[in-house]
Amino acid sequence: MIVDIPMSEPTDTVERILLVDDEPDLQRLVVFNLEEAGFHVEAVARANDAIPAAERLKPHVVILDLMLPDQPGTEVCRRLRSHPDLSDVAVLMLTARGDEYDRVLGFEVGADDYVVKPFSVRELVLRVRGLVKRAEERRIARSSRDAGQRLAWRGLEIDVVRHRVYADGKELTLRPLEFKLISLFLTHPGQVFSRNQLLTEVWSMSTDINTRTVDTHIKRLRENLGSYGEAVETVHGYGYRLRDARATEP
């Protein structure tokens, strides 16, 4: 039977978690253990209920099952990432399969981390704590950037509030991971990031995805940036960095 678990109203000092999963036993297990760990947790069973619940709860982390009865979890993740008030929410994807395709698919649509069913409850709690910490660090970093609200490299501009990218005034279409990549580079001009560092910063704090996945996404990012693809410079034998904007254009 599909159920939703109503909870008491959260306080401002407690981290809020939204669980989206249609398995009643798993719902009860996750809710009990996360609340024992000090979180406020609410649970819904359908994809169509996830966004309204998130709009009301304003969660720090959404734990999202990949396979839901009405829509796939990936669609919910896409809707979160495109939502003006929820795009920065951390998303932890639950999947019954551990193959790389599912993990990459989740990261493609903007998930921050994943856990494979059946999972250790202790591991889940640790993952959620890590995502809450990372989300807070991102919020603080973003608040400091949002004074100007935009990052720029030559004619390339990023609206960090609305998650939009412009090249010479024309809006570009980037996937969530591509937006995270270019935002990271523009936030840390000149800093070289190894592939493992990029996996940690952009994909997840702990993932075993092949590092060549980074190269694939950098290639797509460069293609989607068009003439500004040169902004991302390869540092051979190490990784990638933002090219010095003062350097001579090719």
C-alpha positions in Angstrom: 0.0 0.0 0.0 1.3 3.4 -0.9 1.4 5.8 2.0 2.4 9.3 3.0 3.8 9.9 6.4 2.7 13.2 8.0 5.0 14.7 10.5 4.9 17.5 13.1 6.0 21.0 12.1 9.8 21.4 12.0 11.7 24.1 13.9 14.0 26.5 12.2 17.0 24.9 13.8 16.4 21.4 12.6 17.6 20.2 9.2 14.6 19.2 7.1 14.5 16.0 4.9 11.9 15.0 2.3 11.7 11.3 1.5 10.1 10.4 -1.8 9.6 6.6 -1.9 6.6 4.3 -2.3 7.7 1.4 -0.1 6.0 1.7 3.3 8.5 -0.4 5.2 11.4 1.6 3.8 9.6 4.8 4.6 9.2 3.9 8.2 12.8 2.6 8.5 14.3 5.8 7.0 12.0 8.2 8.8 12.7 6.5 12.2 16.5 6.4 11.8 16.8 10.0 10.4 14.6 11.4 13.2 16.7 9.5 15.7 19.7 11.2 14.2 18.1 14.6 14.8 16.5 15.4 11.5 12.9 16.4 10.7 11.6 14.1 8.0 8.5 14.0 5.9 7.6 11.3 3.4 5.5 11.2 0.2 5.0 8.2 -2.0 4.3 9.8 -5.4 6.4 11.9 -7.8 3.5 14.3 -8.3 3.4 15.0 -4.6 7.1 15.7 -4.3 7.3 19.3 -5.6 4.3 20.6 -3.6 5.8 18.9 -0.5 9.2 20.4 -1.2 7.7 23.9 -1.7 6.0 23.7 1.7 8.8 22.0 3.6 11.8 23.7 2.0 14.0 20.7 2.7 17.8 20.7 3.0 17.9 17.3 1.4 15.5 15.3 -0.8 15.9 11.5 -0.7 14.5 10.4 -4.0 13.7 6.9 -5.3 14.6 6.3 -8.9 11.5 4.1 -9.5 8.2 5.7 -8.5 4.7 4.6 -9.4 3.6 7.6 -11.4 6.9 9.1 -12.7 10.6 8.3 -12.6 12.6 9.9 -9.9 14.8 11.5 -12.6 11.8 13.6 -13.7 11.3 14.9 -10.1 15.0 15.8 -10.0 14.8 17.7 -13.2 11.8 19.6 -11.8 13.7 20.4 -8.6 16.7 21.7 -10.5 14.5 24.0 -12.7 12.4 25.3 -9.8 13.3 28.9 -8.9 13.1 28.2 -5.1 14.3 24.6 -5.0 17.2 24.4 -7.4 19.9 24.3 -4.7 18.3 21.5 -2.6 20.6 18.6 -2.2 19.3 15.4 -3.9 20.2 11.9 -2.8 19.0 9.3 -5.3 17.9 5.8 -4.2 18.3 3.0 -6.8 17.7 -0.7 -6.7 20.5 -1.3 -9.2 24.1 -0.4 -8.8 25.2 -0.3 -12.4 27.0 2.8 -13.7 24.2 3.7 -16.1 21.7 4.4 -13.3 24.3 6.4 -11.4 25.3 8.5 -14.4 21.7 9.1 -15.2 21.0 10.4 -11.8 24.0 12.7 -11.9 23.0 13.9 -15.4 19.8 15.3 -14.1 21.4 17.0 -11.1 21.5 14.5 -8.2 24.3 15.1 -5.7 24.7 11.5 -4.4 23.2 8.1 -4.6 22.7 5.0 -2.4 22.0 1.5 -3.8 19.2 -0.6 -2.2 19.4 -2.5 0.1 21.6 0.0 2.0 23.0 0.4 5.4 20.9 2.9 7.5 24.1 4.1 9.1 25.6 4.9 5.7 22.4 6.7 4.6 22.5 8.9 7.8 26.2 9.7 7.1 25.4 10.6 3.5 22.6 12.8 4.5 24.7 14.6 7.1 27.4 15.1 4.4 24.9 16.6 2.0 23.5 18.9 4.6 27.0 20.2 5.3 27.8 20.6 1.6 24.5 22.4 1.0 25.2 24.8 3.8 28.7 25.5 2.4 27.2 26.1 -1.0 24.6 28.4 0.5 27.2 30.5 2.2 29.4 30.6 -0.9 26.5 31.5 -3.1 25.4 34.2 -0.7 28.8 35.8 -1.0 28.6 35.6 -4.8 25.0 36.8 -5.0 25.9 40.3 -4.0 26.7 40.8 -7.7 24.5 37.8 -8.7 26.6 37.1 -11.8 29.9 35.5 -12.7 31.7 36.4 -15.9 34.5 35.4 -18.2 34.9 37.7 -21.2 31.5 37.7 -22.9 30.3 34.6 -20.9 28.0 35.4 -18.0 26.4 33.2 -15.4 23.3 34.2 -13.5 23.9 32.2 -10.3 20.4 33.0 -8.9 18.4 31.9 -11.9 20.8 29.2 -13.1 21.2 30.7 -16.5 24.2 31.1 -18.8 24.6 33.8 -21.5 27.2 34.1 -24.3 27.4 37.7 -25.6 23.9 38.2 -24.3 22.4 35.1 -25.8 21.1 32.4 -23.4 22.7 29.0 -23.7 21.2 25.7 -22.7 23.3 23.7 -20.3 22.5 20.5 -18.4 22.6 20.7 -14.5 26.1 19.1 -14.3 27.4 21.4 -17.0 26.1 24.4 -15.1 27.8 23.1 -11.9 31.1 22.6 -13.8 31.3 26.1 -15.3 30.1 27.7 -12.1 32.8 26.0 -10.2 35.5 27.1 -12.7 34.3 30.7 -12.7 34.1 30.8 -8.9 37.7 29.6 -8.7 39.5 31.3 -11.5 42.9 29.8 -12.3 42.5 26.9 -9.8 43.4 23.5 -11.3 40.9 20.7 -10.5 41.9 17.1 -10.9 39.2 14.7 -12.2 38.8 13.2 -8.8 38.3 16.7 -7.3 35.7 17.4 -9.9 33.9 14.2 -9.1 33.9 15.2 -5.4 32.8 18.8 -6.0 30.3 18.4 -8.8 29.1 14.8 -8.8 29.2 13.6 -5.2 31.4 13.6 -2.1 31.9 9.8 -2.5 31.4 8.1 -5.9 33.1 5.3 -7.8 32.2 6.6 -11.2 35.0 6.3 -13.7 37.0 9.5 -13.9 36.7 9.4 -17.7 33.1 10.5 -17.2 34.5 13.9 -16.3 36.2 14.2 -19.7 32.9 13.3 -21.4 31.1 16.1 -19.6 33.9 18.6 -20.1 33.7 17.9 -23.8 29.9 18.4 -23.8 30.3 21.6 -21.8 32.8 23.0 -24.3 30.5 22.1 -27.2 27.5 23.8 -25.5 29.5 26.9 -24.7 30.3 27.4 -28.4 33.0 29.9 -29.0 33.5 30.2 -25.2 34.4 26.5 -24.8 38.0 27.6 -24.7 37.3 29.0 -21.2 37.9 25.5 -19.8 41.6 24.7 -20.2 43.1 21.2 -20.0 46.1 20.9 -17.7 47.7 17.8 -19.2 48.5 15.1 -16.7 46.3 16.6 -14.0 42.9 18.0 -14.9 41.1 21.3 -15.9 41.0 25.0 -14.9 39.5 28.3 -16.1 41.7 29.9 -18.7 43.1 33.3 -17.8 40.6 35.8 -19.4 43.6 38.1 -20.1 45.3 35.5 -22.2 45.5 36.0 -25.9 42.4 34.6 -27.6 43.2 31.9 -30.2 
